[in-house]
Amino acid sequence: MTELTLSSTTATLLFVIACLAGYRYRSVWKNEGPRFQLWIFGLIAAACLLSLGFVPLQVG
C-alpha cells in the first residue's frame, strides 16, 4: 500500500484554493446570492482544509 502524502507545492496550492473559495463563499453570503453557490464554495473550502489537516506532508 502506498502512503498518501502532500508535497509542499501541493499543500500551498490547496491552501490558496481554500482561501479563494472561502472568500467567494463570504462574498456570496454577504450579497445573499444563490444557495447552491454557497454549497459549492463551502464544500471546496472544507475539502481543501480537511485534506490539509489530515493528510501528512512529505518530509525531505
Secondary structure, 3 states (H helix, E strand, C coil): CCCCCECHHHHHHHHHHHHHHHHHHHHHHHCCCCHHHHHHHHHHHHHHHHHHHHCCECCC
